[in-house]
Amino acid sequence: MGPQLPVLGLLVWTLIANTTYHLHAAYGWVMFVSIFFWVATVLLFITYLLQLPLKFYVIPWPLVLMIFNATATVLYITAFITCSAAVQPTSWRQWDYNRRAAASFFACLVMLAYGVSTFLSFRAWKGLGSNAATSQVTNHA
């Protein structure tokens, strides 16, 4: 999880917020998913930036991160499909169409980024991404 997820998530909800999204009920779900996971990702990023998992070692952080990323991936799949299906190319407001289409594109990128993060956090949870040095240290401890 890097800083690209909060930036891309920010683009999704700001592009939709700059349209008349309140006239279309489908965008309520997209706004909820994008804002919720934007805030949660920023908080999780700050948590790792401050190295809080080292202080709260009782919590299984690789498992928490994997569950978070998997949930975000599944909900962003629904948000991407909803956002893409709600784009109307015959809109009389061209700027709304452009922003909604761009939001759909960035929702797809966020969905893919969370999917990759899910895969990488699964590997970290299973210990498949470690090297020989870390496996020797953890085996003797």
MARFIZA-255500 format. One record per residue: residue in one letter; y, x, z of N, C-alpha, C in turn. Coordinates in steps of 0.02 Angstrom, whole numbers, padded with zeros to 5 digits, always signed. Example, Ala and Ser with C-alpha at 12.3 -4.5 7.8 and 13.67 -1.06 7.14 Angstrom:
<nodes>
a-00284+00660+00390-00225+00615+00390-00165+00660+00390/s-00112+00642+00354-00053+00684+00357+00002+00645+00394/
</nodes>
This chain:
<nodes>
m-00059+00043+00000+00000+00000+00000+00062+00045+00000/g+00100+00039-00050+00160+00079-00055+00222+00035-00058/p+00278+00065-00068+00340+00026-00071+00347-00017-00133/q+00302-00009-00182+00308-00048-00243+00292-00122-00231/l+00249-00137-00184+00233-00208-00170+00292-00247-00143/p+00329-00222-00094+00388-00261-00072+00441-00267-00126/v+00448-00216-00168+00499-00220-00221+00479-00272-00273/l+00416-00271-00294+00393-00320-00344+00393-00391-00315/g+00372-00398-00252+00373-00463-00220+00444-00490-00213/l+00491-00445-00198+00561-00464-00194+00586-00490-00261/l+00565-00459-00316+00585-00481-00382+00559-00551-00397/v+00498-00566-00375+00469-00632-00389+00511-00687-00358/w+00523-00682-00293+00558-00738-00261+00632-00739-00275/t+00663-00682-00289+00735-00685-00306+00746-00713-00376/l+00701-00698-00422+00708-00727-00489+00700-00803-00488/i+00653-00827-00448+00643-00899-00443+00700-00931-00404/a+00724-00898-00352+00778-00926-00312+00843-00933-00352/n+00851-00895-00405+00910-00899-00447+00905-00952-00501/t+00854-00994-00498+00847-01049-00545+00853-01115-00506/t+00847-01169-00542+00846-01235-00510+00774-01253-00492/y+00744-01211-00450+00674-01219-00432+00661-01282-00391/h+00711-01307-00357+00702-01365-00314+00688-01428-00355/l+00700-01426-00420+00685-01483-00462+00611-01486-00483/h+00575-01432-00471+00504-01427-00489+00464-01412-00426/a+00420-01456-00408+00382-01449-00346+00335-01389-00347/a+00313-01368-00405+00266-01312-00410+00297-01247-00385/y+00362-01239-00392+00393-01177-00371+00400-01172-00295/g+00392-01226-00260+00391-01223-00187+00333-01180-00162/w+00275-01189-00192+00216-01149-00173+00227-01076-00191/v+00254-01063-00250+00265-00994-00271+00316-00961-00224/m+00368-00997-00206+00418-00970-00159+00387-00956-00091/f+00345-01001-00066+00313-00991-00002+00270-00928-00002/v+00226-00922-00053+00181-00865-00056+00220-00800-00064/s+00269-00800-00108+00304-00737-00122+00348-00716-00062/i+00382-00762-00030+00423-00743+00027+00380-00725+00088/f+00327-00764+00100+00283-00749+00157+00253-00679+00151/f+00224-00664+00093+00192-00599+00086+00242-00543+00077/w+00302-00558+00055+00353-00507+00053+00372-00486+00124/v+00384-00535+00167+00401-00520+00237+00343-00485+00272/a+00283-00511+00262+00224-00482+00296+00211-00411+00271/t+00220-00398+00207+00209-00331+00180+00262-00282+00205/v+00324-00305+00210+00376-00262+00237+00361-00245+00310/l+00340-00294+00348+00323-00281+00419+00263-00234+00425/l+00213-00244+00383+00155-00200+00384+00173-00129+00361/f+00217-00125+00313+00240-00059+00289+00278-00022+00344/i+00321-00058+00380+00358-00028+00436+00310-00007+00491/t+00258-00048+00503+00208-00031+00553+00174+00035+00537/y+00155+00045+00474+00123+00107+00455+00174+00165+00452/l+00235+00149+00434+00287+00201+00431+00302+00229+00501/l+00301+00185+00550+00312+00206+00620+00249+00232+00654/q+00193+00233+00617+00128+00257+00641+00104+00218+00702/l+00116+00154+00704+00093+00112+00759+00017+00104+00762/p-00019+00109+00705-00092+00105+00712-00122+00160+00755/l-00088+00217+00760-00113+00270+00804-00105+00251+00878/k-00055+00211+00893-00044+00190+00962-00088+00131+00982/f-00101+00087+00933-00143+00029+00945-00211+00041+00912/y-00248+00089+00937-00310+00110+00906-00367+00061+00917/v-00358+00012+00961-00410-00037+00974-00419-00085+00915/i-00364-00097+00880-00365-00142+00823-00398-00108+00764/p-00447-00140+00731-00478-00109+00672-00432-00114+00611/w-00386-00067+00605-00333-00071+00554-00360-00072+00482/p-00411-00033+00465-00436-00039+00396-00462-00109+00379/l-00495-00141+00427-00519-00209+00417-00461-00258+00412/v-00411-00251+00455-00352-00294+00453-00317-00288+00387/l-00309-00226+00364-00275-00214+00300-00314-00243+00241/m-00381-00237+00244-00422-00264+00190-00418-00341+00189/i-00420-00373+00246-00415-00446+00249-00347-00469+00226/f-00295-00433+00247-00227-00451+00225-00220-00445+00150/n-00243-00390+00121-00238-00380+00049-00280-00430+00010/a-00339-00446+00034-00382-00495+00000-00350-00565+00002/t-00322-00583+00059-00288-00648+00064-00227-00650+00018/a-00189-00597+00017-00131-00594-00027-00151-00598-00100/t-00206-00565-00118-00229-00568-00187-00248-00638-00207/v-00286-00672-00166-00308-00740-00183-00249-00788-00187/l-00203-00784-00139-00146-00829-00141-00097-00812-00197/y-00091-00748-00214-00048-00730-00271-00080-00750-00337/i-00146-00754-00341-00178-00781-00401-00156-00853-00411/t-00158-00892-00358-00136-00962-00364-00062-00967-00379/a-00022-00923-00349+00050-00924-00361+00066-00904-00433/f+00030-00854-00458+00041-00833-00528+00023-00888-00577/i-00034-00920-00566-00055-00974-00610-00006-01032-00607/t+00016-01049-00547+00064-01104-00538+00131-01087-00571/c+00154-01026-00561+00218-01006-00589+00215-01003-00665/s+00161-00978-00692+00154-00974-00765+00147-01042-00797/a+00111-01087-00763+00102-01154-00792+00166-01195-00789/a+00211-01179-00742+00272-01219-00734+00329-01195-00779/v+00321-01138-00812+00373-01114-00857+00375-01160-00918/q+00434-01186-00933+00442-01232-00989+00486-01200-01041/p+00459-01180-01099+00499-01146-01149+00551-01190-01183/t+00546-01255-01174+00594-01300-01206+00650-01321-01158/s+00659-01281-01106+00711-01297-01057+00780-01293-01089/w+00825-01336-01069+00893-01334-01097+00934-01280-01064/r+00909-01252-01010+00943-01197-00976+00905-01133-00991/q+00928-01095-01039+00892-01035-01062+00884-00984-01006/w+00934-00976-00963+00929-00926-00910+00875-00945-00860/d+00863-01009-00848+00808-01030-00805+00741-01010-00835/y+00734-01021-00900+00671-01002-00933+00660-00927-00928/n+00711-00888-00942+00703-00815-00939+00685-00791-00869/r+00717-00817-00819+00703-00796-00750+00634-00818-00728/r+00614-00878-00747+00547-00902-00728+00493-00863-00764/a+00504-00847-00827+00455-00807-00863+00450-00737-00833/a+00507-00707-00815+00506-00641-00783+00472-00645-00714/a+00483-00700-00678+00450-00708-00613+00375-00713-00622/s+00352-00747-00674+00281-00751-00688+00252-00682-00703/f+00289-00642-00742+00266-00575-00758+00261-00532-00695/f+00312-00535-00652+00310-00495-00591+00259-00522-00541/a+00246-00587-00541+00193-00615-00499+00125-00588-00521/c+00116-00580-00586+00054-00550-00611+00048-00478-00589/l+00103-00441-00592+00101-00371-00569+00086-00366-00495/v+00117-00411-00455+00104-00410-00383+00031-00428-00369/m+00005-00478-00405-00064-00498-00398-00111-00439-00412/l-00098-00402-00466-00139-00345-00483-00132-00289-00431/a-00071-00278-00407-00060-00226-00356-00097-00243-00292/y-00095-00306-00271-00132-00325-00211-00207-00320-00223/g-00229-00334-00284-00300-00326-00300-00323-00254-00295/v-00283-00208-00321-00299-00136-00315-00297-00115-00242/s-00248-00139-00205-00244-00123-00134-00304-00150-00096/t-00329-00208-00116-00389-00236-00085-00449-00190-00097/f-00456-00168-00159-00511-00123-00176-00506-00057-00137/l-00447-00029-00134-00438+00035-00098-00446+00026-00023/s-00423-00030+00004-00432-00041+00076-00505-00056+00093/f-00541-00086+00046-00613-00097+00056-00649-00030+00059/r-00631+00015+00014-00661+00083+00014-00644+00120+00079/a-00583+00112+00102-00563+00145+00165-00600+00114+00224/w-00610+00049+00223-00646+00016+00277-00719+00038+00280/k-00749+00045+00222-00819+00067+00218-00826+00142+00226/g-00770+00178+00223-00773+00251+00229-00792+00286+00165/l-00785+00252+00108-00805+00282+00044-00751+00328+00016/g-00691+00324+00042-00636+00365+00015-00624+00428+00053/s-00666+00445+00102-00654+00504+00142-00684+00566+00109/n-00660+00623+00129-00688+00686+00103-00735+00717+00154/a-00761+00776+00139-00811+00807+00183-00780+00827+00250/a-00717+00848+00249-00685+00870+00311-00677+00812+00361/t-00654+00755+00337-00644+00699+00382-00711+00669+00405/s-00761+00672+00362-00826+00645+00383-00857+00690+00436/q-00846+00755+00434-00872+00800+00485-00837+00789+00552/v-00773+00777+00550-00735+00767+00612-00755+00701+00644/t-00762+00648+00604-00778+00584+00633-00851+00580+00657/n-00896+00620+00627-00965+00618+00648-00976+00651+00716/h-00936+00701+00733-00945+00736+00796-00904+00706+00853/a-00859+00662+00839-00816+00636+00891-00848+00582+00930/
</nodes>
